[in-house]
Amino acid sequence: MNKVLMAAGWLLAAVVTAGAATVALDVVGAGLLGPQDRPLSAADVARALETVPAGTTPPPATPSSSAPAPRGLAVPGGTLVATCAAGQVTLMSWSPDPGFRADDVSRGPAAAASVKFKNGGTENLVVVTCQDGEPHAAAVADEGHHGRG
Protein backbone atom coordinates (compact mmCIF):
# COMPACT_ATOMS: atom_id res chain seq x y z
CA MET A 1 0.00 0.00 0.00
CA ASN A 2 2.87 2.33 0.84
CA LYS A 3 4.39 1.87 -2.64
CA VAL A 4 1.07 2.65 -4.31
CA LEU A 5 0.76 5.93 -2.39
CA MET A 6 4.33 6.87 -3.24
CA ALA A 7 3.74 6.15 -6.95
CA ALA A 8 0.49 8.12 -6.92
CA GLY A 9 2.21 11.04 -5.20
CA TRP A 10 5.07 10.98 -7.69
CA LEU A 11 2.64 10.86 -10.61
CA LEU A 12 0.64 13.78 -9.23
CA ALA A 13 3.83 15.83 -8.74
CA ALA A 14 4.93 15.07 -12.32
CA VAL A 15 1.56 16.14 -13.76
CA VAL A 16 1.54 19.38 -11.73
CA THR A 17 5.13 20.17 -12.76
CA ALA A 18 4.43 19.52 -16.44
CA GLY A 19 1.31 21.67 -16.31
CA ALA A 20 3.10 24.53 -14.57
CA ALA A 21 5.97 24.36 -17.07
CA THR A 22 3.54 24.45 -20.01
CA VAL A 23 1.74 27.49 -18.61
CA ALA A 24 5.04 29.26 -17.87
CA LEU A 25 6.33 28.62 -21.39
CA ASP A 26 3.05 29.80 -22.85
CA VAL A 27 3.26 33.06 -20.92
CA VAL A 28 6.95 33.67 -21.69
CA GLY A 29 7.27 32.27 -25.19
CA ALA A 30 5.35 32.26 -28.41
CA GLY A 31 2.66 30.11 -26.91
CA LEU A 32 2.57 26.34 -26.75
CA LEU A 33 -1.18 26.43 -26.23
CA GLY A 34 -1.82 28.35 -29.45
CA PRO A 35 -0.81 31.59 -31.13
CA GLN A 36 -1.32 34.65 -29.00
CA ASP A 37 -0.72 37.13 -31.80
CA ARG A 38 -3.27 37.19 -34.56
CA PRO A 39 -3.53 39.44 -37.60
CA LEU A 40 -5.75 42.46 -37.20
CA SER A 41 -9.03 42.47 -39.09
CA ALA A 42 -10.21 45.53 -41.00
CA ALA A 43 -12.59 46.29 -38.11
CA ASP A 44 -9.68 46.09 -35.61
CA VAL A 45 -7.67 48.55 -37.69
CA ALA A 46 -10.63 50.93 -37.99
CA ARG A 47 -11.15 50.84 -34.20
CA ALA A 48 -7.44 51.48 -33.59
CA LEU A 49 -7.45 54.45 -35.96
CA GLU A 50 -10.48 55.92 -34.18
CA THR A 51 -8.38 56.21 -31.02
CA VAL A 52 -5.73 58.42 -32.71
CA PRO A 53 -6.21 61.99 -31.45
CA ALA A 54 -7.38 64.55 -34.01
CA GLY A 55 -4.59 66.50 -35.66
CA THR A 56 -2.00 63.75 -35.18
CA THR A 57 -0.68 61.21 -37.60
CA PRO A 58 -0.11 57.61 -36.61
CA PRO A 59 3.45 56.34 -37.10
CA PRO A 60 4.11 54.88 -40.54
CA ALA A 61 3.81 51.14 -40.91
CA THR A 62 7.06 49.26 -41.27
CA PRO A 63 7.07 47.25 -44.49
CA SER A 64 7.21 43.54 -43.75
CA SER A 65 9.50 42.89 -46.71
CA SER A 66 12.23 45.27 -45.53
CA ALA A 67 14.34 42.52 -43.96
CA PRO A 68 15.29 39.51 -46.07
CA ALA A 69 14.00 36.21 -44.75
CA PRO A 70 16.67 33.68 -43.78
CA ARG A 71 16.47 30.37 -45.60
CA GLY A 72 17.54 26.99 -44.25
CA LEU A 73 19.39 24.72 -46.67
CA ALA A 74 20.27 21.04 -46.28
CA VAL A 75 23.65 20.42 -47.94
CA PRO A 76 26.09 17.49 -48.13
CA GLY A 77 27.63 17.19 -44.66
CA GLY A 78 25.35 19.61 -42.80
CA THR A 79 22.80 22.38 -42.86
CA LEU A 80 23.08 26.14 -43.07
CA VAL A 81 20.96 29.26 -42.86
CA ALA A 82 21.63 32.06 -45.34
CA THR A 83 20.02 35.32 -46.40
CA CYS A 84 20.28 37.53 -49.48
CA ALA A 85 20.23 41.33 -49.49
CA ALA A 86 21.14 43.60 -52.39
CA GLY A 87 22.54 40.65 -54.34
CA GLN A 88 24.90 39.69 -51.51
CA VAL A 89 24.62 36.42 -49.61
CA THR A 90 25.40 36.05 -45.89
CA LEU A 91 25.71 32.77 -43.99
CA MET A 92 23.81 33.34 -40.76
CA SER A 93 24.65 29.95 -39.24
CA TRP A 94 25.84 26.45 -40.16
CA SER A 95 25.69 23.08 -38.46
CA PRO A 96 27.68 20.01 -39.49
CA ASP A 97 26.00 16.61 -39.58
CA PRO A 98 27.12 14.11 -36.90
CA GLY A 99 30.72 13.07 -37.58
CA PHE A 100 31.43 16.17 -39.70
CA ARG A 101 33.06 19.47 -38.76
CA ALA A 102 32.86 22.88 -40.42
CA ASP A 103 36.02 24.46 -41.82
CA ASP A 104 37.12 27.27 -44.14
CA VAL A 105 33.98 29.37 -43.61
CA SER A 106 33.53 32.47 -45.74
CA ARG A 107 30.30 33.92 -44.35
CA GLY A 108 29.92 37.07 -46.49
CA PRO A 109 28.20 39.33 -47.25
CA ALA A 110 29.60 38.71 -50.71
CA ALA A 111 28.55 37.52 -54.15
CA ALA A 112 29.30 33.98 -52.91
CA ALA A 113 29.73 32.53 -49.42
CA SER A 114 31.07 29.08 -48.60
CA VAL A 115 31.64 26.47 -45.92
CA LYS A 116 33.46 23.15 -46.04
CA PHE A 117 32.07 20.19 -44.12
CA LYS A 118 34.77 17.59 -43.38
CA ASN A 119 34.61 14.00 -42.16
CA GLY A 120 37.86 12.03 -42.36
CA GLY A 121 38.74 11.87 -46.06
CA THR A 122 35.44 13.45 -47.14
CA GLU A 123 35.36 17.18 -47.82
CA ASN A 124 32.15 18.80 -49.04
CA LEU A 125 32.67 22.38 -50.19
CA VAL A 126 29.33 24.19 -50.36
CA VAL A 127 29.04 27.52 -52.19
CA VAL A 128 25.98 29.69 -51.58
CA THR A 129 24.88 32.42 -54.00
CA CYS A 130 21.75 34.52 -54.48
CA GLN A 131 19.39 33.64 -57.32
CA ASP A 132 16.29 35.81 -57.70
CA GLY A 133 16.88 37.20 -54.20
CA GLU A 134 16.95 33.75 -52.56
CA PRO A 135 19.97 31.82 -51.25
CA HIS A 136 20.87 28.70 -53.25
CA ALA A 137 23.59 26.19 -52.35
CA ALA A 138 25.72 24.05 -54.64
CA ALA A 139 28.20 21.37 -53.61
CA VAL A 140 31.54 21.81 -55.38
CA ALA A 141 33.95 18.93 -55.86
CA ASP A 142 37.14 19.52 -53.88
CA GLU A 143 39.81 18.72 -56.45
CA GLY A 144 42.67 19.57 -54.11
CA HIS A 145 41.98 16.65 -51.76
CA HIS A 146 42.40 13.05 -52.83
CA GLY A 147 42.68 9.85 -50.87
CA ARG A 148 42.04 9.27 -47.21
CA GLY A 149 43.48 11.36 -44.50
Summary of the structure (lengths in Angstrom):
residues: 149
radius of gyration: 25.6
end to end distance: 63.2
largest distance: 76.0
contacts: 322
relative contact order: 0.10
helix: 24%
strand: 36%
